[in-house]
Amino acid sequence: MKGGNNSSWTVSSPTVLTKSDAPIPTPGPNQVLVRMNAISLNHRDHTVLHHTYPLPTKASLVPCSDGAGTVVSAGPGSSWETRCGEVVILHPNTWLQGDLSNFDVESVLGGGDAHGTLTRYIVLDDVQVLESPTNLTVEEASTLPTAALTAWNALFMGPIPCQPGISILTQGTGGVSSFAIQLAAAAGASIIATSSSDEKLKVAKQLGATHLINYRKTPSWSEEVLRITNGRGVDHVVNVAGSSTIEESLLSVRQGGVVSVLGMLSESKKTDLVPMLMMGGKTLRGVLGAGSKEMHEQLVKFIQHHDIHPTIARVFEFDQAVDGFAYMEKHSEVGKIIIRA
């Protein structure tokens, strides 16, 4: 595709998004040009905008790591050369397969040195593009690369893979946790969902949770978990809150169980974890980088096979990107926030 302008939003200074135009980029060898149709927001994007992201980012960075769009053109040798018009989702990093040693944190779209998806056109290497599930709208598909993939990594790639008979505990009803409930339910696991809101717990039940705990009403929620599991504890806690809930999470898992840490939403709390880890034979697993492309492809097949649909909280138009970020900061609704491009 030649000619025309490409509109992008950039982080021009802390908390400030600025829209600018530039020529539509041209794909090089083994690259593809994608017309973005939908961008999904994540908490990480908020930290990039507010300059609290733990890594340095390039000047005038285009934020956001997630999105779905349509193949417009392809460069020489591209595997997408004859597939123009197909709807695709973007893989947000250069980790293709293998273990975490292959992950480069600075390569993640919308952070570090890599411009992101809050743009109308983007050029990517062939390997960072994959087919969208046929059962999803483009807005729904845009939510998969970070939230769903992180949940998939936690549930299926750790030491206790999710399957029938496994018990899972989730925290809240944000993007990752909502996907964790849906994926675990589809895999046949039993799910204990926690939230500060009875209304959100109703949503968690609709997504597939089998037991509900309001942690405002039950601050020592590990005791309720043990009651529900007849003193055994769950096999796996999917922890998105971070430090302040690690102790309760470890108290909630069985001997030999796993706590996967996916987020750092809460303030630090000094806790001596060694006795619980060693005497309980428990594993504390950090989940970094969402997942590899190989995992992403597995996720897409699973989503399509089980006809899982993400929950969308609100959709903003491209020119309303600033409003979308503000909405994410001020609201904690169930579901993902989308910017339509």
C-alpha positions as CSV (number, residue, x, y, z in Angstrom):
1,M,0.0,0.0,0.0
2,K,1.5,3.3,-1.1
3,G,0.5,6.8,-0.1
4,G,-1.9,8.0,2.5
5,N,-1.4,9.0,6.1
6,N,-1.1,6.9,9.3
7,S,-2.5,8.3,12.5
8,S,-0.8,7.3,15.8
9,W,-1.1,8.2,19.4
10,T,2.2,8.8,21.2
11,V,3.3,9.4,24.8
12,S,4.7,12.9,24.4
13,S,5.2,13.5,28.1
14,P,4.1,11.8,31.4
15,T,0.3,11.4,31.3
16,V,0.0,13.1,27.9
17,L,-1.1,11.4,24.7
18,T,-0.6,13.3,21.4
19,K,-2.0,12.3,18.1
20,S,0.2,12.8,15.0
21,D,0.2,11.8,11.3
22,A,3.0,10.2,9.3
23,P,3.2,8.3,6.0
24,I,1.8,4.8,6.1
25,P,4.8,2.5,6.6
26,T,5.9,0.0,4.0
27,P,6.6,-3.6,4.9
28,G,10.1,-5.0,4.2
29,P,11.1,-8.6,3.5
30,N,9.1,-11.1,5.6
31,Q,7.0,-8.3,7.0
32,V,3.3,-7.5,6.9
33,L,1.3,-4.3,7.0
34,V,-1.8,-4.5,9.2
35,R,-4.7,-2.0,9.3
36,M,-5.5,-2.0,13.0
37,N,-9.2,-2.4,13.7
38,A,-9.2,-2.6,17.5
39,I,-6.8,-2.1,20.3
40,S,-7.3,-3.5,23.8
41,L,-6.0,-1.6,26.9
42,N,-4.1,-3.2,29.8
43,H,-2.8,-1.9,33.1
44,R,0.7,-1.9,31.6
45,D,-0.4,0.8,29.2
46,H,-1.3,3.0,32.1
47,T,2.2,2.6,33.6
48,V,3.8,3.5,30.2
49,L,1.6,6.6,30.0
50,H,2.4,7.7,33.5
51,H,6.1,6.9,33.2
52,T,5.9,4.3,36.0
53,Y,6.8,1.4,33.7
54,P,9.8,-0.4,35.3
55,L,11.9,-0.1,32.0
56,P,13.0,2.9,30.1
57,T,10.9,3.7,27.0
58,K,11.8,5.5,23.9
59,A,10.8,9.1,23.3
60,S,7.4,9.7,21.7
61,L,6.5,6.0,22.1
62,V,3.3,4.6,20.5
63,P,1.8,2.7,23.5
64,C,-0.3,-0.5,23.8
65,S,0.7,-4.1,23.1
66,D,-2.6,-5.6,22.1
67,G,-4.7,-5.5,19.0
68,A,-6.4,-7.1,16.0
69,G,-6.7,-5.9,12.4
70,T,-6.7,-6.7,8.7
71,V,-3.8,-7.7,6.5
72,V,-3.3,-4.9,3.9
73,S,-0.1,-5.8,2.2
74,A,3.1,-7.9,2.6
75,G,6.7,-7.5,1.8
76,P,8.9,-9.7,-0.3
77,G,9.0,-13.3,0.9
78,S,6.2,-12.8,3.4
79,S,4.0,-15.8,4.2
80,W,1.1,-13.3,4.2
81,E,1.6,-12.2,0.6
82,T,-1.5,-14.0,-0.7
83,R,-3.6,-13.5,2.4
84,C,-4.6,-9.8,2.2
85,G,-8.0,-9.1,3.8
86,E,-7.6,-11.7,6.6
87,V,-8.3,-10.7,10.2
88,V,-5.3,-11.3,12.4
89,I,-4.2,-10.7,16.0
90,L,-0.8,-9.5,16.9
91,H,1.7,-11.4,19.0
92,P,3.1,-8.7,21.4
93,N,6.7,-9.9,21.7
94,T,9.5,-11.8,19.9
95,W,9.3,-14.9,22.1
96,L,8.2,-17.5,19.6
97,Q,8.8,-20.8,21.4
98,G,10.7,-22.6,24.2
99,D,11.1,-21.4,27.7
100,L,11.3,-17.9,29.3
101,S,15.0,-17.6,28.6
102,N,13.9,-16.7,25.0
103,F,11.8,-13.7,26.1
104,D,13.2,-10.2,25.6
105,V,11.3,-7.8,27.8
106,E,12.4,-4.8,25.7
107,S,10.8,-6.3,22.6
108,V,7.2,-6.1,23.9
109,L,5.1,-3.8,21.8
110,G,4.3,-0.5,23.4
111,G,7.2,-0.4,25.8
112,G,10.9,-0.3,25.9
113,D,12.2,0.2,22.3
114,A,9.2,-1.1,20.5
115,H,6.3,1.1,19.2
116,G,2.9,-0.3,20.0
117,T,-0.5,-0.8,18.6
118,L,-2.3,2.5,19.2
119,T,-2.0,3.4,15.6
120,R,-4.1,2.9,12.4
121,Y,-1.3,1.0,10.5
122,I,1.5,-1.1,11.8
123,V,4.3,-3.1,10.2
124,L,5.4,-6.3,11.9
125,D,7.5,-9.3,11.1
126,D,5.5,-12.3,9.9
127,V,6.2,-14.2,13.1
128,Q,4.3,-11.6,15.2
129,V,1.0,-12.1,13.3
130,L,-1.4,-15.0,13.7
131,E,-4.9,-15.9,12.5
132,S,-7.8,-14.6,14.6
133,P,-10.3,-17.1,16.1
134,T,-13.2,-17.4,13.7
135,N,-15.7,-17.2,16.6
136,L,-14.7,-13.8,17.8
137,T,-15.4,-10.2,16.6
138,V,-12.3,-8.1,15.9
139,E,-12.9,-6.2,19.2
140,E,-13.0,-9.5,21.1
141,A,-10.0,-10.8,19.4
142,S,-8.0,-7.7,20.3
143,T,-8.1,-8.7,24.0
144,L,-6.2,-12.0,23.6
145,P,-2.5,-11.1,23.3
146,T,-1.9,-10.0,26.9
147,A,-4.8,-10.8,29.3
148,A,-5.9,-14.1,27.8
149,L,-2.3,-15.3,27.0
150,T,-1.1,-14.4,30.5
151,A,-4.0,-16.4,32.0
152,W,-3.2,-19.3,29.6
153,N,0.4,-19.3,30.6
154,A,-0.4,-19.4,34.3
155,L,-3.0,-22.1,34.0
156,F,-1.6,-24.5,31.5
157,M,2.2,-24.0,31.3
158,G,3.1,-24.3,35.0
159,P,3.8,-27.3,37.2
160,I,0.1,-28.2,37.7
161,P,-1.6,-27.9,34.3
162,C,-5.3,-27.0,34.5
163,Q,-7.6,-30.0,33.8
164,P,-10.7,-31.7,35.3
165,G,-10.3,-32.2,39.0
166,I,-8.0,-29.3,39.5
167,S,-9.1,-26.5,41.8
168,I,-8.2,-22.9,41.0
169,L,-8.5,-19.6,43.0
170,T,-8.7,-16.3,41.1
171,Q,-8.6,-12.7,42.4
172,G,-10.9,-10.0,41.1
173,T,-12.7,-9.7,37.8
174,G,-10.1,-7.8,35.7
175,G,-9.0,-8.9,32.3
176,V,-6.6,-11.6,33.3
177,S,-8.8,-13.0,36.1
178,S,-11.9,-13.1,33.9
179,F,-10.0,-15.0,31.3
180,A,-8.6,-17.3,34.0
181,I,-12.1,-18.2,35.2
182,Q,-13.4,-18.8,31.6
183,L,-10.4,-20.9,30.5
184,A,-10.3,-22.9,33.7
185,A,-14.0,-23.6,33.6
186,A,-13.7,-24.7,30.0
187,A,-10.9,-27.1,31.0
188,G,-13.2,-28.7,33.7
189,A,-11.5,-27.2,36.8
190,S,-13.4,-26.0,39.8
191,I,-12.9,-22.3,40.5
192,I,-13.1,-20.2,43.7
193,A,-13.4,-16.5,42.7
194,T,-12.6,-13.7,45.1
195,S,-13.7,-10.1,44.8
196,S,-14.5,-7.0,46.9
197,S,-17.9,-6.7,45.3
198,D,-20.9,-9.0,45.4
199,E,-22.0,-7.7,42.1
200,K,-18.7,-8.6,40.5
201,L,-18.9,-12.0,42.1
202,K,-22.2,-12.5,40.3
203,V,-20.3,-11.9,37.0
204,A,-17.6,-14.3,38.1
205,K,-20.3,-17.0,38.6
206,Q,-21.6,-16.3,35.1
207,L,-18.1,-16.7,33.7
208,G,-17.8,-20.2,35.4
209,A,-16.8,-19.8,39.0
210,T,-18.2,-22.5,41.3
211,H,-17.5,-20.8,44.7
212,L,-17.5,-17.1,45.6
213,I,-15.7,-15.2,48.4
214,N,-16.0,-11.4,49.1
215,Y,-12.7,-10.6,50.6
216,R,-14.0,-7.3,52.1
217,K,-16.4,-9.3,54.2
218,T,-13.9,-12.2,54.7
219,P,-10.4,-10.6,55.0
220,S,-8.8,-13.9,56.1
221,W,-10.1,-15.6,52.9
222,S,-7.7,-18.5,53.1
223,E,-9.8,-19.8,56.0
224,E,-12.9,-19.8,53.8
225,V,-10.9,-21.5,51.0
226,L,-9.8,-24.3,53.4
227,R,-13.5,-24.7,54.5
228,I,-14.6,-25.0,50.9
229,T,-11.9,-27.6,50.1
230,N,-12.4,-29.5,53.4
231,G,-9.0,-28.4,54.8
232,R,-7.0,-29.4,51.7
233,G,-6.5,-26.1,49.9
234,V,-6.7,-25.4,46.2
235,D,-4.2,-26.7,43.7
236,H,-3.4,-23.3,42.2
237,V,-3.9,-19.6,43.1
238,V,-3.8,-17.2,40.1
239,N,-2.5,-14.1,42.0
240,V,-2.9,-10.7,40.2
241,A,-2.9,-8.5,43.3
242,G,0.7,-9.0,44.3
243,S,2.6,-8.6,47.5
244,S,-0.2,-7.8,50.0
245,T,-2.0,-11.1,49.1
246,I,0.9,-13.5,48.8
247,E,0.6,-14.8,52.4
248,E,-3.1,-15.5,52.1
249,S,-2.5,-17.1,48.7
250,L,0.1,-19.4,50.1
251,L,-2.2,-20.3,53.0
252,S,-4.9,-21.1,50.5
253,V,-2.9,-23.7,48.4
254,R,-2.5,-27.3,49.3
255,Q,0.8,-29.0,50.1
256,G,2.7,-29.0,46.8
257,G,0.4,-26.4,45.3
258,V,1.3,-23.4,43.2
259,V,0.8,-19.6,43.4
260,S,1.3,-17.9,40.1
261,V,2.1,-14.2,40.4
262,L,0.8,-12.2,37.4
263,G,0.5,-8.7,38.8
264,M,1.7,-6.1,41.2
265,L,-1.4,-4.1,41.9
266,S,-1.1,-3.9,45.7
267,E,1.5,-2.4,48.0
268,S,4.3,-4.5,49.4
269,K,3.8,-6.3,52.7
270,K,6.7,-7.8,54.6
271,T,6.1,-11.5,55.0
272,D,8.5,-14.4,55.8
273,L,7.6,-16.8,52.9
274,V,10.3,-19.4,53.5
275,P,8.5,-21.5,56.1
276,M,5.3,-21.7,54.0
277,L,7.2,-22.5,50.8
278,M,9.6,-25.1,52.3
279,M,7.3,-26.8,54.9
280,G,4.4,-26.9,52.4
281,G,6.5,-27.8,49.4
282,K,4.7,-24.9,47.7
283,T,5.8,-23.2,44.5
284,L,5.7,-19.4,43.9
285,R,5.9,-18.9,40.1
286,G,6.3,-15.5,38.4
287,V,4.6,-15.3,35.0
288,L,6.4,-12.8,32.8
289,G,5.9,-11.7,29.2
290,A,2.4,-13.0,28.7
291,G,3.6,-16.0,26.7
292,S,5.3,-17.3,23.6
293,K,3.7,-17.4,20.1
294,E,3.5,-21.2,20.4
295,M,1.3,-20.7,23.6
296,H,-0.6,-18.0,21.8
297,E,-1.5,-20.4,19.0
298,Q,-2.6,-23.0,21.5
299,L,-4.8,-20.4,23.2
300,V,-6.5,-19.4,19.9
301,K,-7.4,-23.0,19.2
302,F,-8.8,-23.4,22.7
303,I,-10.8,-20.2,22.5
304,Q,-12.3,-21.3,19.2
305,H,-12.9,-24.9,20.2
306,H,-14.8,-23.9,23.4
307,D,-16.4,-20.8,21.9
308,I,-15.1,-18.6,24.7
309,H,-16.0,-14.9,24.3
310,P,-14.2,-12.1,26.2
311,T,-16.1,-9.6,28.3
312,I,-16.0,-6.1,26.8
313,A,-16.7,-3.2,29.2
314,R,-16.7,-0.3,26.8
315,V,-15.5,0.6,23.3
316,F,-14.0,4.0,22.4
317,E,-13.3,5.4,18.9
318,F,-9.8,6.1,17.9
319,D,-10.1,9.9,18.4
320,Q,-11.3,9.1,22.0
321,A,-8.1,7.3,23.0
322,V,-7.4,9.9,25.8
323,D,-10.9,9.2,27.2
324,G,-10.3,5.5,27.0
325,F,-7.2,5.8,29.1
326,A,-8.9,8.0,31.6
327,Y,-11.8,5.5,31.8
328,M,-9.4,2.7,32.6
329,E,-7.8,4.7,35.4
330,K,-11.1,5.7,37.1
331,H,-13.3,2.6,36.6
332,S,-12.9,-1.0,37.6
333,E,-15.7,-2.5,35.6
334,V,-15.6,-6.2,34.6
335,G,-14.3,-6.6,31.1
336,K,-11.8,-5.0,28.7
337,I,-11.7,-1.5,27.3
338,I,-11.3,-1.3,23.6
339,I,-10.3,1.5,21.2
340,R,-11.7,1.0,17.8
341,A,-9.3,2.1,15.0
